[in-house]
Amino acid sequence: MKQTINESSNYINATFIFINASFIYKNKASVYRFLLDKNNFGSKEKEVCNKETVTYLLTNFISFYKEA
């Protein structure tokens, strides 16, 4: 019985590690996208895609990077 509980616990921990890794990937992709758009001369609207809908997000990423 003890061995089964430990195996379940290890499985749950592995799942959470996978979820955390995917969020880290999304964060890196988002930062990369903002870095690519940093040199745009137009308005500060950035395209944000949410599956089938496309909206624009107003960002002030230049001051965001100066603070970081």
Contacts in CASP RR format, 6 or more apart in sequence:
PFRMAT RR
TARGET T0000
AUTHOR 0000-0000-0000
METHOD contacts of the structure
MODEL  1
MKQTINESSNYINATFIFINASFIYKNKASVYRFLLDKNNFGSKEKEVCN
KETVTYLLTNFISFYKEA
33 46 0 8 1.000
34 46 0 8 1.000
34 59 0 8 1.000
34 61 0 8 1.000
34 64 0 8 1.000
34 65 0 8 1.000
37 46 0 8 1.000
37 61 0 8 1.000
38 61 0 8 1.000
38 62 0 8 1.000
38 65 0 8 1.000
44 58 0 8 1.000
44 59 0 8 1.000
44 60 0 8 1.000
44 61 0 8 1.000
45 56 0 8 1.000
45 57 0 8 1.000
45 58 0 8 1.000
46 56 0 8 1.000
46 57 0 8 1.000
46 58 0 8 1.000
46 59 0 8 1.000
46 61 0 8 1.000
47 54 0 8 1.000
47 55 0 8 1.000
47 56 0 8 1.000
47 57 0 8 1.000
48 54 0 8 1.000
48 55 0 8 1.000
48 56 0 8 1.000
48 57 0 8 1.000
END
